[in-house]
Amino acid sequence: MKKYMLTAIINGKVKIYNQAFSSRSEAIDYIFSYYQKHNDNLRVEEEYYVNNDIHNIEYVSDYDNRFRIQRIAM
């Protein structure tokens, strides 16, 4: 079974979510929902594989706002 971990930098502060998501899209929906609740408009400007790992992707809005979703072994 695949699980995904979400970490983010929100307004320059690191946030680690102690929650495993069942899919990458579930984690993406979660972080976009967070930004909507806090009246922030998150636009992803760039995405890239961290250390060339297709299971570890960072989505960048700007220097102070970005998030990373990594597949973890379960």
C-alpha positions as CSV (number, residue, x, y, z in Angstrom):
1,M,0.0,0.0,0.0
2,K,1.3,3.4,-1.0
3,K,1.3,6.3,1.5
4,Y,2.4,9.9,1.1
5,M,3.9,12.4,3.5
6,L,3.4,16.1,3.3
7,T,5.8,18.8,4.5
8,A,5.5,22.5,3.7
9,I,7.0,25.9,4.1
10,I,4.2,28.3,4.8
11,N,5.1,32.0,5.0
12,G,8.7,31.0,5.7
13,K,7.9,28.5,8.5
14,V,8.4,24.8,8.2
15,K,5.3,22.7,8.8
16,I,5.4,18.9,9.0
17,Y,2.0,17.1,8.9
18,N,1.8,14.0,11.1
19,Q,-0.6,12.4,8.7
20,A,-0.1,9.8,6.0
21,F,-2.2,10.4,2.8
22,S,-3.4,7.6,0.7
23,S,-2.6,9.4,-2.6
24,R,-0.5,12.3,-3.9
25,S,-3.7,14.1,-5.0
26,E,-5.2,13.7,-1.5
27,A,-2.1,15.5,-0.1
28,I,-2.3,18.2,-2.8
29,D,-6.0,18.8,-2.1
30,Y,-5.2,19.0,1.7
31,I,-2.6,21.7,1.3
32,F,-4.7,23.8,-1.2
33,S,-7.6,23.5,1.2
34,Y,-5.3,24.8,4.0
35,Y,-4.4,27.9,1.9
36,Q,-8.0,28.6,1.0
37,K,-9.1,28.5,4.6
38,H,-6.4,31.1,5.4
39,N,-7.4,33.4,2.6
40,D,-4.1,32.8,0.7
41,N,-4.0,32.1,-3.0
42,L,-1.5,29.4,-3.7
43,R,-0.3,29.1,-7.2
44,V,2.3,26.5,-8.1
45,E,5.0,28.1,-10.3
46,E,7.4,25.2,-10.5
47,E,7.6,21.5,-9.6
48,Y,10.7,19.3,-9.5
49,Y,11.9,15.9,-8.4
50,V,14.0,16.2,-5.2
51,N,17.3,14.3,-5.7
52,N,16.0,13.0,-9.1
53,D,13.5,10.9,-7.1
54,I,10.1,10.6,-8.9
55,H,8.4,9.8,-5.6
56,N,9.6,13.0,-3.9
57,I,8.3,16.1,-5.6
58,E,8.5,19.7,-4.4
59,Y,5.9,22.2,-5.6
60,V,7.1,25.8,-5.4
61,S,4.9,28.9,-5.2
62,D,7.6,31.3,-4.1
63,Y,10.6,31.3,-1.7
64,D,8.4,31.4,1.4
65,N,5.7,29.0,0.2
66,R,6.3,25.6,-1.1
67,F,5.4,22.0,-0.3
68,R,6.8,18.6,-0.8
69,I,5.0,15.3,-1.1
70,Q,7.0,12.1,-0.7
71,R,5.9,8.5,-1.1
72,I,6.8,6.5,1.9
73,A,7.0,2.8,2.5
74,M,4.3,1.3,4.6
